[in-house]
């Protein structure tokens, strides 16, 4: 496969991650170079099987690069678009160009595997998995706006989850710390809240003495979808980011990915393996 991202460190880490699972990977730091490398590989009789493009790149961005590939590359190579932004605004255009799937940053190996499964024919199965992902789970919903809490609880309850709620970060920390180990499977954490915001609450949870402090999955919810917001969420200890207003399919697929990542990391830890560079980039 080939990966194109203007951040060379991300490229190198993805190459390392893919090498660990037996995938030969080349990289380019700009879209134009990636298209040229694809042309040269095809002429040499070793065409690529997959391309992973960053959306936001100087020069040719991910969409422009994908369009150029579809216009000039005869084989229907799968294209995945990697982004830290909310892709809702470009989803229709990307689909028309021929982008097969979106992947959120940071890069997780389990997210990548799930994307490949969908592309290779498992879309219906993956959708069913998303529908069942919260069934039987207990989720702490944290949001300072009551109507938002009510809507999320109704959605999650309809999908088979049990929910508790908190109206700000301080309440969330207190509720979590007072809970028995294993009570919560997931926390949905609003970012902008009075008393204590979501970032501070997440840091407090991660540094607490609770036995689930490091393992509890936490997903940020915010009206902003800029790269700085996503980075702040990850740096505070959150596992993923969902833009508001929350879309049902995005909510389900993000929860599915996060819970799958945690299950995968737990299995690797129990097996004595550690793949930080391969799983989260």
ABEGO torsion letter per residue (X at the ends): XBBBBABAAAAAAAAAAAAAAGBBBBBBABAAAAAAAAAAAAAAGBBBABBBBBABBBEBBAAAAAAAAAAABABBBBBBBBBABBAAAAAAAAAAAGBABBBBOBBBAAAAAAAAAAAAGAAAAAAAAAAAAABGBBBBBBBABAAAAAAAAAAAAAAGBBBBBBABAAAAAAAAAABBBGABABBBBBABBBGBBAAAAAAAAAABABAAAAABBBBBBBABABAAAAAAAAAAGBABBBBOBBBAAAAAAAAAAAAAAAAAAAAAAAAGBBBAAAABX
